[in-house]
Amino acid sequence: MKLNPYLHFNGNCLGAFEYYEKHLGGKITFKLTYGTSPSSGNVPADWQDKLAHITFALGDQEIQGSDCPPEYFQPIQGSYVSLNTDDAKEAERVFHALADKGKVTMPFAQTFWAYRFGMAVDQFGTPWMINCTKTA
């Protein structure tokens, strides 16, 4: 059994997942637009190219997502996508990539529970926690 975060976006899901693919090193393994889905006839013309579903694999984990119609979209509140690594340099690189053009909510630094930890909301509105427990 696995837990997979499912993220909703306000029309910029593909851009977000392409950014995650570039900076996290995983791979987009599936994508389906509203225009190619069985419900395409019920979707407005300007939403035909938006994503009904996408899957991004990172190791044996997945993050999934979709574009959410504006009348139903709500930004993420009370949750974070947590990424853990034993590689301090990789943790710092990922933190800064995700924070770029976003908002740092807790600077990446040593804490009492981790060698390095930081929190940021990326430019797409996804809140992240980056945790590194080992020094090397």
N, CA, C and O of each residue as an XYZ file, in Angstrom:
544
protein
N       0.840     -1.176      0.000
C       0.000      0.000      0.000
C       0.885      1.240      0.000
O       1.924      1.273      0.659
N       0.464      2.256     -0.745
C       1.209      3.514     -0.810
C       0.257      4.683     -0.627
O      -0.929      4.598     -0.948
N       0.798      5.771     -0.108
C       0.077      7.032     -0.053
C       0.626      7.921     -1.157
O       1.839      8.091     -1.275
N      -0.255      8.484     -1.959
C       0.162      9.370     -3.044
C      -0.550     10.708     -2.910
O      -1.777     10.758     -2.989
N       0.195     11.797     -2.709
C      -0.460     13.105     -2.699
C      -1.130     13.369     -4.044
O      -0.584     13.034     -5.095
N      -2.314     13.971     -4.002
C      -3.029     14.367     -5.215
C      -3.232     15.868     -5.141
O      -3.921     16.366     -4.251
N      -2.630     16.589     -6.081
C      -2.615     18.045     -6.055
C      -3.538     18.619     -7.123
O      -3.551     18.151     -8.262
N      -4.309     19.637     -6.746
C      -5.135     20.366     -7.707
C      -4.471     21.687     -8.049
O      -3.840     22.318     -7.201
N      -4.619     22.096     -9.296
C      -4.028     23.342     -9.774
C      -5.088     24.176    -10.478
O      -6.084     23.657    -10.981
N      -4.849     25.470    -10.498
C      -5.767     26.416    -11.115
C      -5.382     26.660    -12.577
O      -5.195     27.802    -12.999
N      -5.266     25.562    -13.346
C      -4.964     25.691    -14.764
C      -3.502     25.572    -15.135
O      -3.175     25.619    -16.320
N      -2.602     25.419    -14.162
C      -1.166     25.349    -14.465
C      -0.531     24.026    -14.027
O       0.652     23.982    -13.689
N      -1.318     22.959    -14.034
C      -0.839     21.653    -13.573
C       0.337     21.138    -14.408
O       1.334     20.679    -13.851
N       0.230     21.209    -15.728
C       1.316     20.690    -16.569
C       2.610     21.438    -16.297
O       3.665     20.816    -16.177
N       2.552     22.756    -16.196
C       3.748     23.541    -15.894
C       4.364     23.148    -14.569
O       5.586     23.062    -14.448
N       3.525     22.910    -13.574
C       4.024     22.502    -12.260
C       4.713     21.145    -12.343
O       5.822     20.981    -11.835
N       4.069     20.182    -12.975
C       4.645     18.839    -13.025
C       5.890     18.784    -13.905
O       6.802     18.006    -13.624
N       5.949     19.580    -14.947
C       7.186     19.654    -15.737
C       8.307     20.269    -14.906
O       9.463     19.863    -15.028
N       7.976     21.236    -14.069
C       8.964     21.841    -13.166
C       9.452     20.801    -12.149
O      10.652     20.704    -11.891
N       8.532     20.029    -11.576
C       8.916     18.987    -10.619
C       9.787     17.934    -11.299
O      10.769     17.468    -10.720
N       9.432     17.563    -12.514
C      10.227     16.585    -13.258
C      11.652     17.096    -13.453
O      12.613     16.347    -13.277
N      11.786     18.349    -13.811
C      13.108     18.938    -14.052
C      13.933     19.035    -12.768
O      15.126     18.735    -12.775
N      13.311     19.449    -11.681
C      14.074     19.755    -10.473
C      14.113     18.639     -9.430
O      14.991     18.639     -8.568
N      13.190     17.699     -9.489
C      13.211     16.596     -8.528
C      13.831     15.337     -9.111
O      14.178     14.413     -8.375
N      13.971     15.296    -10.431
C      14.646     14.164    -11.052
C      13.769     12.971    -11.336
O      14.276     11.936    -11.772
N      12.483     13.070    -11.110
C      11.582     11.969    -11.424
C      11.130     12.029    -12.868
O      11.790     12.629    -13.717
N       9.984     11.392    -13.139
C       9.501     11.319    -14.515
C       7.976     11.349    -14.535
O       7.312     10.677    -13.746
N       7.439     12.143    -15.456
C       5.997     12.099    -15.709
C       5.714     10.790    -16.434
O       6.270     10.536    -17.503
N       4.854      9.961    -15.858
C       4.590      8.636    -16.423
C       3.223      8.527    -17.083
O       2.961      7.575    -17.819
N       2.346      9.500    -16.824
C       1.011      9.462    -17.419
C       0.426     10.863    -17.423
O       0.595     11.613    -16.462
N      -0.260     11.219    -18.501
C      -1.039     12.458    -18.505
C      -2.226     12.309    -19.443
O      -2.143     11.680    -20.499
N      -3.324     12.905    -19.024
C      -4.577     12.855    -19.761
C      -5.201     14.241    -19.726
O      -5.449     14.786    -18.650
N      -5.455     14.811    -20.891
C      -6.111     16.118    -20.935
C      -7.626     15.923    -20.877
O      -8.143     14.844    -21.166
N      -8.318     16.989    -20.498
C      -9.780     16.936    -20.518
C     -10.277     16.685    -21.938
O     -11.285     16.006    -22.135
N      -9.574     17.230    -22.923
C      -9.977     17.072    -24.319
C      -9.871     15.659    -24.847
O     -10.564     15.308    -25.802
N      -9.017     14.834    -24.248
C      -8.887     13.440    -24.684
C      -9.571     12.472    -23.727
O      -9.469     11.256    -23.894
N     -10.263     13.003    -22.729
C     -10.959     12.157    -21.758
C     -12.367     11.826    -22.254
O     -12.871     12.488    -23.160
N     -13.005     10.815    -21.674
C     -14.379     10.486    -22.063
C     -15.372     11.634    -21.848
O     -16.427     11.663    -22.482
N     -15.043     12.575    -20.964
C     -15.952     13.695    -20.692
C     -15.640     14.929    -21.534
O     -16.113     16.020    -21.215
N     -14.861     14.782    -22.593
C     -14.416     15.942    -23.384
C     -15.574     16.769    -23.933
O     -15.436     17.982    -24.092
N     -16.699     16.146    -24.221
C     -17.846     16.873    -24.753
C     -18.486     17.820    -23.755
O     -19.236     18.717    -24.141
N     -18.196     17.629    -22.475
C     -18.762     18.477    -21.421
C     -17.790     19.542    -20.937
O     -18.083     20.273    -19.991
N     -16.638     19.630    -21.583
C     -15.579     20.531    -21.130
C     -15.516     21.745    -22.054
O     -15.527     21.593    -23.276
N     -15.451     22.959    -21.478
C     -15.341     24.154    -22.320
C     -14.101     24.103    -23.222
O     -13.103     23.466    -22.885
N     -14.178     24.774    -24.353
C     -13.086     24.765    -25.337
C     -11.760     25.207    -24.734
O     -10.715     24.652    -25.073
N     -11.785     26.198    -23.846
C     -10.530     26.698    -23.273
C      -9.953     25.771    -22.201
O      -8.883     26.049    -21.660
N     -10.649     24.671    -21.887
C     -10.144     23.699    -20.920
C      -9.799     22.359    -21.565
O      -9.410     21.429    -20.859
N      -9.928     22.238    -22.862
C      -9.646     20.976    -23.540
C      -8.191     20.534    -23.352
O      -7.914     19.337    -23.291
N      -7.255     21.496    -23.260
C      -5.835     21.138    -23.114
C      -5.377     21.094    -21.657
O      -4.210     20.805    -21.392
N      -6.258     21.370    -20.721
C      -5.908     21.281    -19.294
C      -5.886     19.811    -18.884
O      -6.471     18.960    -19.554
N      -5.207     19.524    -17.779
C      -5.015     18.132    -17.375
C      -6.135     17.613    -16.479
O      -6.454     18.197    -15.443
N      -6.717     16.502    -16.909
C      -7.686     15.785    -16.090
C      -6.956     14.888    -15.094
O      -7.474     14.591    -14.018
N      -5.753     14.462    -15.460
C      -4.950     13.623    -14.559
C      -3.503     13.575    -15.055
O      -3.236     13.549    -16.256
N      -2.578     13.563    -14.087
C      -1.156     13.394    -14.392
C      -0.519     12.624    -13.242
O      -0.925     12.760    -12.088
N       0.471     11.824    -13.568
C       1.227     11.078    -12.563
C       2.710     11.364    -12.754
O       3.234     11.304    -13.866
N       3.371     11.674    -11.650
C       4.811     11.932    -11.605
C       5.418     10.908    -10.659
O       5.024     10.828     -9.495
N       6.370     10.127    -11.146
C       7.024      9.105    -10.330
C       8.403      9.583     -9.907
O       9.167     10.127    -10.704
N       8.697      9.368     -8.643
C      10.007      9.675     -8.069
C      10.404      8.456     -7.252
O       9.896      8.238     -6.152
N      11.323      7.662     -7.806
C      11.631      6.388     -7.171
C      10.384      5.516     -7.197
O       9.763      5.343     -8.246
N      10.019      4.967     -6.042
C       8.814      4.141     -5.983
C       7.608      4.914     -5.447
O       6.599      4.320     -5.066
N       7.721      6.231     -5.422
C       6.633      7.092     -4.949
C       6.023      7.849     -6.125
O       6.654      8.013     -7.168
N       4.789      8.305     -5.940
C       4.121      9.080     -6.977
C       3.425     10.293     -6.376
O       2.941     10.265     -5.245
N       3.393     11.351     -7.167
C       2.527     12.492     -6.908
C       1.603     12.565     -8.112
O       2.048     12.447     -9.254
N       0.328     12.757     -7.856
C      -0.637     12.865     -8.934
C      -1.312     14.224     -8.863
O      -1.263     14.893     -7.831
N      -1.937     14.628     -9.947
C      -2.592     15.920     -9.932
C      -3.514     16.126    -11.104
O      -3.629     15.287    -11.997
N      -4.176     17.284    -11.076
C      -5.056     17.684    -12.170
C      -5.330     19.177    -12.075
O      -5.110     19.805    -11.039
N      -5.811     19.725    -13.174
C      -6.309     21.094    -13.172
C      -7.740     21.057    -12.657
O      -8.528     20.188    -13.030
N      -8.055     21.992    -11.814
C      -9.380     22.070    -11.213
C     -10.095     23.294    -11.784
O      -9.529     24.387    -11.781
N     -11.319     23.137    -12.270
C     -12.037     24.301    -12.800
C     -12.070     25.442    -11.782
O     -12.208     25.202    -10.582
N     -11.944     26.671    -12.256
C     -11.829     27.821    -11.356
C     -12.929     27.909    -10.303
O     -12.671     28.334     -9.177
N     -14.139     27.515    -10.650
C     -15.229     27.618     -9.679
C     -15.111     26.610     -8.533
O     -15.795     26.745     -7.518
N     -14.248     25.603     -8.689
C     -14.051     24.601     -7.643
C     -12.670     24.653     -6.998
O     -12.444     24.027     -5.962
N     -11.755     25.390     -7.600
C     -10.374     25.404     -7.112
C     -10.265     26.093     -5.759
O     -10.846     27.156     -5.536
N      -9.504     25.464     -4.852
C      -9.141     26.057     -3.570
C      -7.666     25.767     -3.331
O      -7.233     24.625     -3.487
N      -6.887     26.775     -2.958
C      -5.468     26.539     -2.666
C      -5.306     25.541     -1.511
O      -6.183     25.412     -0.657
N      -4.183     24.849     -1.507
C      -3.886     23.886     -0.441
C      -3.726     24.631      0.878
O      -3.020     25.637      0.953
N      -4.381     24.133      1.909
C      -4.247     24.697      3.248
C      -4.129     23.554      4.243
O      -4.845     22.558      4.142
N      -3.233     23.699      5.196
C      -3.112     22.714      6.261
C      -2.367     21.451      5.888
O      -2.357     20.499      6.670
N      -1.744     21.406      4.726
C      -1.001     20.226      4.279
C       0.273     20.656      3.571
O       0.368     21.767      3.048
N       1.241     19.765      3.564
C       2.502     19.963      2.847
C       2.849     18.679      2.128
O       2.459     17.594      2.558
N       3.577     18.798      1.038
C       4.232     17.646      0.443
C       5.603     17.598      1.096
O       6.373     18.555      1.009
N       5.905     16.493      1.745
C       7.157     16.361      2.490
C       8.126     15.496      1.704
O       7.799     14.377      1.308
N       9.323     16.027      1.483
C      10.363     15.311      0.763
C      11.530     15.099      1.719
O      12.031     16.050      2.319
N      11.956     13.859      1.857
C      13.042     13.509      2.769
C      14.199     12.907      1.994
O      14.002     12.086      1.097
N      15.409     13.323      2.349
C      16.606     12.778      1.715
C      17.739     12.729      2.732
O      17.755     13.494      3.696
N      18.672     11.832      2.510
C      19.869     11.747      3.349
C      21.017     12.572      2.786
O      22.067     12.672      3.420
N      20.840     13.161      1.618
C      21.892     13.905      0.932
C      21.691     15.403      1.161
O      20.762     15.998      0.615
N      22.560     16.008      1.965
C      22.416     17.418      2.348
C      22.493     18.355      1.143
O      21.720     19.309      1.053
N      23.411     18.096      0.223
C      23.534     18.962     -0.956
C      22.293     18.865     -1.840
O      21.816     19.870     -2.367
N      21.783     17.659     -1.994
C      20.572     17.466     -2.793
C      19.375     18.134     -2.115
O      18.548     18.747     -2.790
N      19.276     18.024     -0.818
C      18.181     18.672     -0.085
C      18.214     20.182     -0.285
O      17.178     20.804     -0.523
N      19.393     20.764     -0.188
C      19.515     22.211     -0.363
C      19.184     22.626     -1.800
O      18.506     23.631     -2.014
N      19.654     21.866     -2.769
C      19.365     22.167     -4.176
C      17.859     22.125     -4.436
O      17.301     23.028     -5.060
N      17.216     21.075     -3.955
C      15.775     20.920     -4.162
C      15.005     22.029     -3.455
O      14.063     22.586     -4.019
N      15.397     22.352     -2.228
C      14.716     23.419     -1.492
C      14.752     24.724     -2.279
O      13.723     25.375     -2.455
N      15.924     25.102     -2.747
C      16.053     26.372     -3.467
C      15.320     26.342     -4.817
O      14.779     27.360     -5.248
N      15.301     25.189     -5.478
C      14.559     25.081     -6.741
C      13.062     25.244     -6.504
O      12.381     25.927     -7.269
N      12.549     24.620     -5.448
C      11.122     24.725     -5.163
C      10.743     26.109     -4.645
O       9.642     26.591     -4.909
N      11.643     26.743     -3.916
C      11.370     28.076     -3.364
C      11.500     29.176     -4.414
O      10.953     30.265     -4.236
N      12.215     28.906     -5.505
C      12.430     29.914     -6.544
C      11.090     30.419     -7.081
O      10.259     29.626     -7.523
N      10.883     31.710     -7.046
C       9.656     32.382     -7.493
C       8.452     32.028     -6.629
O       7.316     32.350     -6.977
N       8.703     31.365     -5.502
C       7.647     31.048     -4.556
C       7.852     31.840     -3.281
O       8.276     32.995     -3.317
N       7.549     31.211     -2.148
C       7.672     31.893     -0.864
C       8.276     30.943      0.164
O       7.741     29.861      0.410
N       9.390     31.351      0.761
C      10.001     30.581      1.846
C       9.196     30.856      3.111
O       9.033     32.009      3.511
N       8.696     29.802      3.734
C       7.949     29.964      4.982
C       8.780     29.581      6.199
O       8.461     29.974      7.321
N       9.843     28.818      5.980
C      10.836     28.521      7.018
C      12.164     28.314      6.308
O      12.294     27.383      5.514
N      13.157     29.164      6.575
C      14.443     29.042      5.884
C      15.069     27.659      6.074
O      14.865     26.997      7.091
N      15.831     27.250      5.073
C      16.506     25.956      5.098
C      17.693     26.047      6.046
O      18.660     26.755      5.764
N      17.629     25.338      7.164
C      18.665     25.450      8.194
C      18.635     24.221      9.100
O      17.745     23.376      9.006
N      19.623     24.148      9.968
C      19.674     23.067     10.947
C      18.570     23.271     11.976
O      18.258     24.400     12.355
N      17.984     22.163     12.421
C      16.967     22.197     13.468
C      17.336     21.165     14.523
O      18.317     20.437     14.369
N      16.556     21.101     15.585
C      16.846     20.105     16.621
C      16.509     18.684     16.166
O      16.991     17.726     16.769
N      15.696     18.523     15.121
C      15.330     17.194     14.650
C      15.998     16.799     13.334
O      15.933     15.636     12.935
N      16.628     17.739     12.665
C      17.190     17.427     11.349
C      18.472     18.203     11.112
O      18.674     19.291     11.651
N      19.330     17.616     10.293
C      20.541     18.327      9.895
C      20.169     19.588      9.127
O      20.756     20.648      9.343
N      19.194     19.473      8.231
C      18.666     20.622      7.504
C      17.166     20.406      7.275
O      16.710     19.290      7.025
N      16.423     21.498      7.367
C      14.980     21.460      7.150
C      14.530     22.833      6.680
O      15.036     23.854      7.145
N      13.584     22.854      5.763
C      13.010     24.120      5.323
C      11.629     23.912      4.742
O      11.269     22.809      4.331
N      10.860     24.990      4.714
C       9.511     24.942      4.165
C       9.336     26.088      3.173
O       9.818     27.200      3.392
N       8.644     25.796      2.090
C       8.388     26.809      1.067
C       7.104     26.464      0.325
O       6.713     25.301      0.233
N       6.463     27.489     -0.197
C       5.341     27.312     -1.116
C       5.888     27.648     -2.496
O       6.367     28.758     -2.725
N       5.816     26.693     -3.410
C       6.406     26.927     -4.731
C       5.564     27.899     -5.557
O       4.477     28.306     -5.147
N       6.079     28.257     -6.709
C       5.418     29.237     -7.573
C       4.058     28.775     -8.080
O       3.298     29.575     -8.626
N       3.742     27.493     -7.907
C       2.464     26.941     -8.355
C       1.460     26.816     -7.215
O       0.320     26.399     -7.422
N       1.896     27.185     -6.000
C       1.012     27.150     -4.843
C       1.096     25.895     -4.000
O       0.315     25.732     -3.063
N       2.029     25.001     -4.312
C       2.174     23.767     -3.539
C       3.114     23.994     -2.365
O       4.246     24.432     -2.564
N       2.668     23.703     -1.136
C       3.539     23.833      0.030
C       4.431     22.589      0.188
O       3.961     21.456      0.082
N       5.702     22.822      0.439
C       6.696     21.755      0.554
C       7.432     21.839      1.882
O       7.649     22.926      2.418
N       7.812     20.674      2.408
C       8.762     20.559      3.517
C       9.908     19.696      3.009
O       9.691     18.586      2.525
N      11.123     20.210      3.120
C      12.311     19.471      2.694
C      13.110     19.148      3.943
O      13.474     20.042      4.707
N      13.381     17.873      4.145
C      14.015     17.397      5.368
C      15.246     16.557      5.035
O      15.181     15.657      4.198
N      16.358     16.852      5.684
C      17.579     16.061      5.534
C      18.055     15.662      6.922
O      18.344     16.522      7.754
N      18.137     14.360      7.172
C      18.503     13.886      8.504
C      19.979     13.567      8.660
O      20.476     13.487      9.783
N      20.686     13.384      7.559
C      22.109     13.035      7.642
C      22.967     14.166      7.108
O      22.521     14.963      6.283
N      24.203     14.229      7.583
C      25.107     15.315      7.209
C      25.842     15.068      5.901
O      26.400     16.006      5.332
N      25.862     13.860      5.419
C      26.601     13.572      4.181
C      25.741     12.827      3.202
O      26.196     12.500      2.105
